[in-house]
Amino acid sequence: MPLPQRAKLLSAWIATHPKTAANVRHFLYQHSWIVTGAKFGWWHGVDALHELIAVDLAARKRWGIGRKSEFVARTALAEVEARVK
């Protein structure tokens, strides 16, 4: 599955699931998968990270979490963009 699609699915998933410990773990696992894939240079990693940052904002609004994961995604985005240039 392409990383941007995984990020979009995570966004839809956040919108339909309540905050529970299991759901937070799922969110963090998927988040890490996308960030790691982008750092490894997987296809459309930059696009996925942009989408993931939007997911983090949605998680913060809906669940009250996401600030740290947003920082991780933004840091990875800067690294990936620097390599692409």
QUIMO-V773124 format. One record per residue. N is the residue number from 1. PHI is phi in degrees with one decimal (NA if undefined). PSI is psi in degrees with one decimal (none if undefined). D_CENTER is the distance of its C-alpha to the mean C-alpha in Angstrom with 1 decimal. Layout:
n | phi | psi | d_center
N | PHI | PSI | D_CENTER
N | PHI | PSI | D_CENTER
This chain:
n | phi | psi | d_center
1 | NA | 129.9 | 14.4
2 | -61.7 | 144.8 | 12.9
3 | -56.0 | -43.3 | 9.3
4 | -61.0 | -35.6 | 9.2
5 | -67.4 | -40.0 | 10.9
6 | -61.2 | -41.3 | 8.7
7 | -65.4 | -40.1 | 5.8
8 | -66.2 | -38.6 | 9.0
9 | -65.0 | -37.6 | 10.3
10 | -64.7 | -38.4 | 7.7
11 | -61.3 | -46.7 | 8.6
12 | -64.9 | -36.3 | 12.1
13 | -65.5 | -44.9 | 12.0
14 | -57.1 | -41.3 | 11.1
15 | -67.1 | -18.6 | 14.0
16 | -117.1 | 6.2 | 16.4
17 | -125.9 | 141.3 | 16.1
18 | -77.6 | 164.4 | 17.7
19 | -78.1 | 112.5 | 16.6
20 | -133.0 | 166.4 | 18.1
21 | -60.4 | -42.1 | 17.8
22 | -65.5 | -40.3 | 17.0
23 | -69.3 | -36.3 | 14.3
24 | -64.6 | -42.1 | 12.7
25 | -61.5 | -41.4 | 13.0
26 | -61.9 | -46.6 | 11.5
27 | -57.4 | -48.2 | 8.4
28 | -66.6 | -36.3 | 8.3
29 | -64.0 | -50.0 | 9.5
30 | -63.1 | -39.8 | 7.1
31 | -59.3 | -48.1 | 4.2
32 | -62.5 | -38.6 | 7.2
33 | -59.9 | -46.2 | 8.2
34 | -67.5 | -45.0 | 5.9
35 | -62.6 | -45.7 | 6.5
36 | -62.7 | -44.7 | 10.0
37 | -60.2 | -42.8 | 10.6
38 | -63.8 | -40.8 | 10.1
39 | -65.6 | -31.8 | 12.3
40 | -76.6 | -6.1 | 14.8
41 | 89.1 | 20.2 | 15.2
42 | -64.6 | 157.5 | 14.2
43 | -51.5 | 127.8 | 14.9
44 | 58.7 | 36.9 | 13.2
45 | -62.0 | -37.9 | 10.5
46 | -63.0 | -45.0 | 11.0
47 | -61.3 | -41.6 | 10.6
48 | -63.7 | -40.1 | 7.3
49 | -67.9 | -36.8 | 6.1
50 | -61.6 | -45.0 | 8.1
51 | -64.0 | -39.8 | 6.8
52 | -64.5 | -36.3 | 3.2
53 | -62.9 | -39.0 | 5.9
54 | -65.0 | -36.4 | 7.9
55 | -63.4 | -42.5 | 6.0
56 | -59.8 | -41.8 | 6.5
57 | -64.0 | -39.2 | 9.9
58 | -66.6 | -40.3 | 10.6
59 | -64.0 | -38.4 | 10.1
60 | -65.6 | -42.1 | 12.3
61 | -68.5 | -43.4 | 14.8
62 | -82.6 | -42.9 | 15.1
63 | -111.0 | -12.5 | 14.9
64 | 80.2 | 15.6 | 15.5
65 | -126.9 | 167.3 | 12.7
66 | 125.7 | -8.6 | 9.5
67 | -66.0 | -45.6 | 11.5
68 | -67.9 | -41.6 | 11.2
69 | -67.3 | -33.0 | 7.5
70 | -64.1 | -41.5 | 7.6
71 | -60.8 | -43.0 | 10.4
72 | -61.4 | -44.9 | 8.9
73 | -65.6 | -41.6 | 6.4
74 | -66.7 | -37.7 | 9.6
75 | -65.3 | -44.2 | 11.8
76 | -63.5 | -39.9 | 10.3
77 | -60.1 | -44.9 | 10.6
78 | -61.7 | -41.4 | 14.1
79 | -64.3 | -46.3 | 15.0
80 | -66.7 | -43.1 | 14.1
81 | -64.5 | -36.1 | 15.9
82 | -65.0 | -36.0 | 18.7
83 | -72.6 | -33.9 | 19.3
84 | -71.5 | -32.5 | 19.3
85 | -69.8 | none | 21.9
